[in-house]
């Protein structure tokens, strides 16, 4: 047999038939089993082993085998309901999402590559472990703060792409989900087997996790109330390449009909809602003023100061586009 | 009621390790989980090592960033390095070998346009192009660029790849007998 490259670390695969079965399996393994659906992040972790052995999963709980399927998009009583394992490609193509929830469709279309969008799910995108040069290297090279160590190597190393709003738990790794800011701006709710969370309160900075979910908790559905008829939403992303890259800064806004919401990501360890910008807009301020206010309180370092001007421009551009005054196309 | 199954495949009534059944390029295969295929076997390894489908390449060490192991799983362009073989139970898989058997115009178009130099990325590109044309039979230049943006050609033959894909779209259109000059 020809072995190609690095093999996946060994694990058990548990095909859950119901949400209850999935939850039971997760609690049985008590943190050593991870939920599994699209696999584009989980299998990368199992192949490249960035985490110390005691944090690597021994089992994956397959959520795609759950019946009834958690892959669906529907709208009921003005609320968009997307099942947890719905593929990003299906979301970006869906006429319903594209018509009333543009920022979400655009965010789904901005993720990685066509293949990864066909594989990756909405719940996986918002729960993915974030990106950092040091965090993603094997544990014996960088046992960083997010792996239970005491040092953040980025802070004294290459932090060009990291947080401009400071550290949380000594980690400046930014949250790199494209879907997250769209959900925050649209005021989405994340439904799990235990509770319903406001999108804004969904993320956390843990070792090594990225969400407030318990070990035996899985997302079952994402809900978004349809924005009022006069409101429009917009998502913009800045990255080095047009394909495959994680965001260096992204932004989602909802505007019009008395609504003003602005959310950024990849600028802080958690998705960042720019309340100051929203207040400026509701008080009749300009896009320019709002964009400037969005970055109030930023504490960049020498090498990631550039993110401020990029973020300001993206916020302004997204707000102008959402109000029908900005030119489409011609990315940043 | 089905019970959670730690073998990652179908469990038969005797409770012995499950089997997975896949259709690859129109042929049906059955693999015993734990014997022929392990839960941690990537689809790419199964297709290459058990079925000899060597069109599946590896450029990026299985990180999902190069696209050279792209196959279609139930019509979706999929990275076979980041897909578990046991997770493909009941699914239909297509590789370039299947397109060669059926004489898909993409192969001839790639050949005529010299849409490769070393050829290592070609099978992945062709599968992405197949997925694109299946969904969008008349793609614009931008549609093709977007549709193939998950594949990397390190020789830089992109311009020829884009022309070849457009040419294949025209050939398929002619074959369907629709429109044309």
Interface residues (C-beta under 8 A of the other chain):
Chain A: X1 X2 X3 X4 X5 X6 X7 X8 X9 X10 X11 X12 X13 X14 X15 X16 X17 X21 X22 X24 X25 X39 X40 X43 X44 X46 X47 X48 X59 X60 X62 X64 X87 X89 X112 X113 X114 X115 X116 X118 X119 X242 X243 X244
Chain B: X1 X2 X3 X4 X5 X6 X7 X8 X9 X38 X39 X40 X41 X42 X44 X45 X48 X49 X58 X61 X62 X63 X64 X65 X67 X70 X76 X77 X78 X79 X81 X82 X83 X84 X86 X87 X128 X131 X132 X146 X147 X148 X149 X150
